[in-house]
Amino acid sequence: MPLIWVFLSHFIVRLNLSVPPARRPSLAASNACYFWLKDTLHPGRGKNHQAYLWKYSRPGGVVIFDFQLGRGREGPKQFLGHFNGILQTDGYSGYDRVGGPKLIHAGCGAHARRYFFQAVEAHPDDRAAIALVATIDELFAIDAQPRERNLMVTERDRLRQQRAGPILESIKSQIEAARSQTLPKSALAKACNYTLTLWNRLTRFLDHPILELSTNAAENAIRSVALVRNYEQLGIRQSLTRAKRDLPRWALDMADDAALPVFA
């Protein structure tokens, strides 16, 4: 990772903390109607406090990071304000009951698939879990063609309306059958319960063509933050100290003023 990226990441965190919560931006004032929401842990070390970075983004649009000391609901609740658009997240309960009264909460199909995939990993001969992963992949395959051909959202929605209904019915019936035949605390039961609990959110893409099937793009974007978070574990701290000469003078001055840990 370029050194300047590491510097900027830490500087943004410091800048965020310096702004009182009441003066931080809110998505309620945004003209965007659709956002992904994802958080990542920044573990504390020594005198550093454990914290979380909440990422708000939308397909092909703006990306906003909000630094919070906790993973509670108050962070996204304050940031979203009375946002009444579409919010797509995984099943973490901290994302519930945020935004305005007309907010539309959508789920992430990739997270549901991941639980079934973990069930296959735990029991490679589990035919029910294997079949469910394959059927969910059929659903994602519907979106693959429009993406590869750069088709418009309207064309993608047409394909979804034609093909997704029977696949969703198959997924749900398979889940209900699997849940009735597996142990309550098994990985497969966990996957079934997760998906059925969030079923309405996971199928909202049929009513809102703009919706993606998952928040994978948001997760991929936040992995760069995880790289910054783990630089000490990877033994890069010494190389960063030696590479300080590569930063412009203004960056070094700002780092000293902000007491950035990367330059400690």
N, C-alpha and C positions, 0 to 999 in steps of 0.2 A: 504494500500500500504506500503511495507517495507520502512523504513526510508532511507536506502541507495539508493533506487531508486529515491526518491525525491531529495536527495543530488546530485546524478549523473546527473539528468535531468537539474538542475540549473547550475551545473558546465559545462555541454556541451554547454548550451546556452552562458555562459560567454566565453568559449573557442572559440566558433564560432564567437562571436563579436570581439575577439581579432585578428582574422585573416583578413587581408585586402582582399576585394572582388577579386582582381586580382590573389590572391594566393589560393583562395578556390578551391576545386576540381570541375571538370566538368564531366558530363556524356559523353561528347564527347570522352573522353579517355577510357571509359568503354567498355568492350567486350560484355556487355549485350545488347540484342536486344529489350527488352520489359520491360517497366516500368509503374507503376501506379504513379499518382501524385495527392496529396491531401493536402489542407492547413487547419489550424485551428487557430482561434483567441486566442491571449493571451491578455486579456483586461488590460489596464494600471490602476494602483491605486496609488494615492498620487504622488510621484515623478517618479514612474515607467511609462515608455512609452508603449502605446499599440503596440503590435507586432504580427507577424504571424510566425508559424512554418510550413514549407513546407516539406512534407514527400514524398520521392522518394523510391519506393520499387518494387519488382517483385515477382511473386508466388514462394514461397519456396527459395527465394534468399536474397540478401543483402537489408538492409534498411538504408536509409540515411536521416537525418534531416538537413534542412537548415533554419537557423533563419534569418528572415528579418523584418525590422521595418515597412514595408508596404505590401499591397496585390497587388501591381501593377505588370505589366508584366516583369519589369526589373529583379526581383528576379529569376524566372524560366528561363528567357531568358539567363541570365548570367550563371546560373548553368548548363543548358542543352547544352550551346555552340552550336556546329554543330552536335549534336546528330541526327542521321538519322534512328533510330529504330522505334519501336512502342511506342506511348505514349497514355495511356488510362486515361481519366479524366471525370469529369462531365461537364456540359455545361457552366461553368463560363468563361466569355470572356477573363479573364486574362491568360488563358491557350492557347489562340490563338496566332498564328504567333510567335511561339518559336521553338527552335531547328533548324536543318539543312533543306536544300531544299527538301530532300527526306524523311523527317519525316512522319510517318503514324499516324494520329490522330484518335483514337477510342473513342467511347462513353461508358457511363455506363448505362446499362439497368435498374439497380435498381433505379437510379434517375428518369428515365422516369416512371417506375411503381409507384414510390412514389407520383408523381404528380396526377396520376389517383386515387390512394388510397385516397389522400387528397380530391379529388373531391367526392368520395364516402362518406367520413366523413362529408363533407359539405352538401351533399344531399343523404342520405341513400337509397332513393327510385329511384335514377338515374340509370335506367337499362343499359344505354349505358356505363357509367363509370364502373358499376359492371361487365359487360361483358368484357370490356377491361382488367380489372385487372385479370379476370379469364383466358383470352387468353394469356396474358403475362406470367402468371404462368405456362401455358402449355409449353411455350418456355423454362423457367427455369427448368422445369421438365425433359427436354431432357438431361441436364447436371447432374441431380441428380444421375442417375443410374451409369454413369462412375465414379463419385466421390465416391459413396458408395462402389463401387467394386474395386476402385483403378486402373481403366483401363488406358491405355496409351492415350496420346493426339490423336494419329492416330485413335484409336477406337472411341473416343469422336467425332472427326471430321466426322467419317463415319455416326454416328447417327445424327449429325447435318445436314449433307448433305441430308440424307434420310427424315428427319422430319421437319426441321426448315422452309424450303421454304414456304409451304402452311400456316403455322402459321403466318409467317411474312406478307404474302399477306393478311390474314384475319385481322391482327392487323392494317395494313395500311388502308385497306378499311373501317374498323370500325371507325378509327380516322377521316378520311375524311368525313364520313357521320355524325359523332357526331359534328364535328366542324361546319358543315353547318346548324345544327339544334339547337345550343346552343348560349347563349348570349356571345358577344365578350369578356367581362371582367369576365366571370365566371371561376371557378376553373377548370372546364372541358376544356374550351377553352384554358386556360393556359397550361394544360397538353398536349392538342393536338398540339398546336403551338410549344412547347418545343420539342416534339418527332419528329414531321415532319421536323423541322429545322435541327435536328441532325440525321436524318434518315440514311444518308450514314455512319456516324460514328458508329451508333448503330448496323449496319448490317455488319460491317467489319469482324466480327468473321467468316463469311462464307468463306472469302478469306485468313484468317490467323488463322490456327488451334490453335496456341498457346494462342490466346486471350481468356480471361475469359469473361463472359457475363456482369460482373459488377466489380466495385472496392470495393465491400463490405469488402473484407479482409483487404484492406488498411485502410478503415474507422474504422474497429474494432481495428486495431493496434494503431491508433492515439487516441483512447478513453483513453488509459492509460495516454497520455500526458494531456488530458483534466482533468483527475483526479488530476494530479499535479497542473494544472492551478487553480483548484477550491479548493485547500486545505484550503485557508483562509476562504472561504465562508462556509465550512463545520466545522469550528471551531477547526481545527487540529493544528493551529499554536502553541497554548499553550502546547499541548502534544509533539510537535516536540522539543520545548525548553527544556522540562523536559527529553526528550529522548536523548539529546545530548551525554550523557554518554555512550550510546550504540554504538556510532561510534568509529572506531579506531582513534588513535592519528593522523595518517597521513591525514585522512579525515577532522578532525577538523582544522588542520593546513592549508590545502588547502582551506577550507571554509572561514577561517579568511582572507587569502591572497586575495581571490577573492571577499570578501565582499558579500557573497551570501545572498539574502533577506530572505531565509528560516531561517537563524541564526541571523537575526537582533534583 
